[in-house]
Every structure is written in C-alpha cells, then in structure tokens.
Amino acid sequence: MPKLSTAEREAFLTGTPGLIMDIGTLDESGAPHLCPIWFVYEDGAIWFTPRQHSEWLRHLRRDPRVALCIDEGSLPYRKLIVRGTATIVHEVGADDLWRDRYRRIAQRYLPVGDANAYVDGTDDQPRALCRVVLVDAEVRSWRMPLEGEAYDGIWARRYWTEDAKVKRQAPELFNRDAD
C-alpha cells in the first residue's frame, strides 16, 4: 500500500476530526493493554490525557513504551501505526498548566461549546498530559491506492503469493526490488 507522504500524514492527523486513537501499553505482567482514546496532533507530537486512575497511566509510569493506532473507516482508509515512548509532560494535578490543549483535544470530538462544557464540567477530575514525539518513534502509514496508482499498491509485495492474478496481469510491477 502507498505510504502517506508527510503532507498526507499532517492532513490526516490534523484535518480529520473524530479519529479515535488506540493506545497499547504493557500491564504489570507484560501483557498488552489496549484503550481507545481522544488525542490531538500538535508540534510534531501526539498528545493525550489519561485520567488519574487510568490503568494505562499506571502502565506508562512503569514502562513508557507504547503502540498507537489511528485509522479511518472510509476511503482512502488511511492508517498510522506508531511505536515509541510516551512522555508524561505534566503529572496529574497540573491540569491548569495545559487546559487549553485539553480544550483543543475535546474540540476534535465535540462542537466547541460542548467541548468547553465538557472540559469545564470535568476540570475537577485530574488528568496527566502525555505525548509521543513522532521523530523519536517508529511511524508506519499507508492508504489505499488513489486513482492512477498501481493496484499492486493495495498490499505490500511480500504478501502476494507467486500465483497471484495481479502478478500475471502486471508482472512488471513485481520485478522491482521488494518492499
């Protein structure tokens, strides 16, 4: 599948409201723990806000490694997978220092008035502020091929079997270096 260009990735993360991000952390036994959450992409980082009693905040304090998955359910089915390290930028109780960012997170999911009411109505429930900086992480992305792009781009070439129809129809696409 084609990878998102830098411009496509920026547009996907900033211009597509309502995308839910799944965050994967490691629990005390080392087992994966997955949670769908709200986020905002700003300043080259993905920002998110665990509540003070979130299991996954406890996980991050012990082991900051995370996997993030952001995808959309309609064409062109853009997807972003991030493996990296989460930083707790502000611990629980410092919410006043970053409440404007929390408002921007909420505004990705709710109309402005509702987002502000949500933030104001829950500002007595402490949260931490975390981020994953993308240049410090492994970032993979893909999308469906757009009009005019080769159909073989729908999957990485390593997935096609030797007798795949698409290989017979366009063998020149598979004689390039493997991806």
C-alpha positions in Angstrom: 0.0 0.0 0.0 1.2 3.5 -0.6 2.7 5.2 2.5 1.3 8.6 3.5 3.6 11.5 2.4 4.5 14.0 5.1 1.8 16.3 3.8 -0.8 13.5 3.8 0.1 12.4 7.3 -0.2 16.0 8.6 -3.6 16.4 6.9 -4.8 13.1 8.3 -3.7 13.9 11.8 -4.9 17.5 11.9 -7.7 17.7 9.4 -9.7 14.6 10.1 -11.9 15.3 13.2 -13.2 12.5 15.4 -10.5 9.9 14.7 -10.1 7.7 17.8 -6.6 6.5 18.7 -6.0 3.1 20.2 -3.1 3.2 22.7 -1.4 0.0 23.6 0.6 -0.2 26.8 2.1 -3.1 28.8 0.5 -4.2 32.0 2.4 -5.4 35.1 2.6 -9.0 33.7 3.9 -7.7 30.3 0.6 -8.4 28.6 -0.7 -5.8 26.1 -3.4 -3.5 27.2 -5.4 -1.5 24.6 -7.6 1.5 25.1 -9.4 3.8 22.6 -8.8 7.5 23.5 -9.0 11.1 22.2 -5.9 12.8 21.0 -4.6 15.9 19.3 -1.6 16.2 16.9 0.4 19.4 17.6 4.1 20.4 17.4 5.2 17.2 15.9 3.7 15.1 18.7 0.6 13.1 19.5 -0.9 14.4 22.8 -3.3 12.6 25.1 -4.7 12.9 28.6 -5.1 9.9 30.9 -7.3 10.3 33.9 -5.6 9.9 37.3 -6.9 6.4 37.9 -6.4 5.1 34.3 -4.8 1.6 34.2 -2.8 2.7 31.2 -1.4 5.7 33.1 -0.1 3.3 35.7 1.4 1.3 32.9 3.1 4.3 31.4 4.7 5.2 34.7 6.2 1.8 34.9 7.1 1.3 31.2 6.6 4.2 28.8 6.7 2.1 25.6 3.5 2.4 23.6 1.9 1.5 20.3 -0.6 3.9 18.8 -3.0 3.1 16.0 -5.0 5.8 14.3 -7.2 4.8 11.3 -10.3 5.7 9.4 -13.2 3.6 8.3 -13.8 5.1 4.9 -11.8 5.6 1.7 -8.9 6.1 1.3 -8.6 4.1 4.6 -5.6 6.0 5.9 -3.8 4.3 8.8 -0.9 5.3 11.1 0.9 3.0 13.4 3.4 4.5 15.9 5.7 2.6 18.2 7.6 4.8 20.6 8.0 6.1 24.1 5.3 8.2 25.8 6.5 11.1 28.0 4.4 12.4 30.9 4.8 16.1 30.2 2.6 17.1 33.2 1.7 14.8 36.0 -1.8 14.6 37.5 -2.8 17.8 39.3 -1.0 20.2 36.9 -4.1 20.5 34.7 -4.3 24.3 34.9 -0.9 24.5 33.0 -2.3 22.7 29.9 -6.0 23.1 30.0 -6.1 24.9 26.6 -4.6 21.9 25.0 -7.2 19.7 26.7 -9.8 22.0 25.1 -8.3 21.5 21.7 -8.4 17.7 22.2 -12.1 17.9 23.2 -12.9 20.1 20.2 -11.7 17.5 17.8 -14.6 15.3 19.0 -17.3 17.7 20.1 -18.6 21.1 18.9 -16.7 24.0 20.5 -19.5 24.8 23.0 -20.0 21.2 24.0 -16.2 20.6 24.2 -15.8 23.6 26.5 -18.7 22.5 28.7 -17.2 19.0 28.9 -13.8 20.4 29.9 -15.3 22.8 32.4 -17.6 20.1 33.8 -14.7 17.7 34.4 -11.9 20.0 35.4 -12.1 18.8 39.0 -11.1 15.3 37.8 -7.3 15.4 37.4 -5.5 14.1 34.4 -1.9 13.8 33.2 -0.7 15.2 29.9 1.3 12.8 27.7 2.9 12.9 24.3 4.7 10.8 21.8 7.1 12.8 19.6 6.9 11.3 16.1 10.5 12.0 15.0 11.6 9.9 18.0 9.3 7.0 17.2 8.9 4.3 14.5 6.0 5.5 12.3 4.3 3.4 9.6 1.5 4.6 7.5 -0.5 3.5 4.5 -3.6 4.1 2.5 -5.5 2.6 -0.4 -4.1 3.5 -3.8 -5.6 6.6 -5.4 -6.8 6.9 -8.9 -3.9 6.4 -11.3 -1.8 4.5 -8.8 -0.9 0.8 -9.4 -3.4 -1.7 -7.9 -0.5 -3.8 -6.6 -0.1 -1.0 -4.0 -3.1 -2.3 -2.2 -0.8 -4.7 -0.3 2.9 -4.8 0.2 4.5 -7.0 -2.4 5.7 -9.5 0.2 2.1 -10.6 0.8 1.3 -11.6 -2.7 1.6 -15.3 -3.5 3.6 -16.5 -6.5 0.4 -17.3 -8.5 -1.5 -14.0 -7.7 -3.7 -12.8 -10.5 -2.3 -9.3 -10.2 1.2 -10.6 -10.8 0.1 -12.3 -14.0 -1.7 -9.2 -15.2 1.1 -6.7 -14.5 4.4 -8.7 -13.9 6.5 -5.6 -14.4 5.2 -4.3 -11.1 6.7 -7.2 -9.3 10.1 -7.3 -10.9 11.2 -4.2 -8.8 13.1 -4.5 -5.6 10.9 -6.0 -2.8 9.5 -3.6 -0.2 
